[in-house]
Amino acid sequence: MMKVGGSFEVSDEHLGTVAPIVVYWVYSGIYVLLGSLDNYRLHSRKDEDEKNLVSKSTVVKGVLLQQAVQAIVALILFAVTGDSNDAAEERNTSLLKIAGQFITAMMVLDTWQYFMHRYMHHNKFLYRHIHSQHHRLVVPYAFGALYNHPLEGLILDTIGGALSFLVSGMSPRTSIFFFSFATIKTVDDHCGLWLPGNIFHIIFQNNTAYHDVHHQLYGTKYNFSQPFFVVWDRILGTHMPYSLEQREGGGFEARPTKELKDD
């Protein structure tokens, strides 16, 4: 935080640390308010209450812990790399270069999370003691997006984010927008609502319904990709196509459209 002309100016590094956290709770809060729109839910509110194996207060505490770790790592990362991001250079960065950094960061984050996520499912010890914590939310909801075991949060999200930042070469200022965008996308993937006109559902195949399939018992060996594209699922045969159908009693249901294998 710097003092400029008698007032305090928040640095890009601090904004890059705090903004994704604020965005997470504001955006997930919007979905909490929209949760009463039963005709757009992928699961009924009754299913959410009965199938989930963890209380919402525990979820909130788990997410806050993960965000605290992420904030500490982000501040350390910015401190280590800060000298290489000159302010004048940031001002002169073209939109084309920033777009390239965004795409690079998206690909790095997707690749890291796909293989780490998949390994946590196939390694019985890691699944039982670490990744199964996230799957206590059989019915995903928005503010549960980052509910993970602390070690998983560190490996998948924090280290994955650090790698995408370093490999892409983005500045702290650009990272404010990238990680806020990635946060919004992650929350949206777990929101449990299929709202008309949702731009993420239009642009990305990896969306709320796609990830909901993964949270169901039949889909735990499929749809590992997160948070942006489905490239690795398609290349490595873990893509689970689905159809979105009206659910009896209102709302929608994502149903698999390919034969399941017991492997």
Secondary structure, 3 states (H helix, E strand, C coil): CEEECCEEECCHHHHHHHHHHHHHHHHHHHHHHHCCCHHHECCCHHHHHHHCCCCHHHHHHHHHHHHHHHHHHHHHHHHHHHHHCCHHHHHCCCHHHHHHHHHHHHHHHHHHHHHHHHHHHHCHHHHHHCHHHHHHCCCCCHHHCCCCCHHHHHHHHHHHHHHHHHHHCCCHHHHHHHHHHHHHHHHHHCCCECCCCCHHHHHCCCCHHHHHHHHCHHHCCCCCCCCCCCHHHHHCCCCCCEEEEECCCCCEEEEECCCCCCC
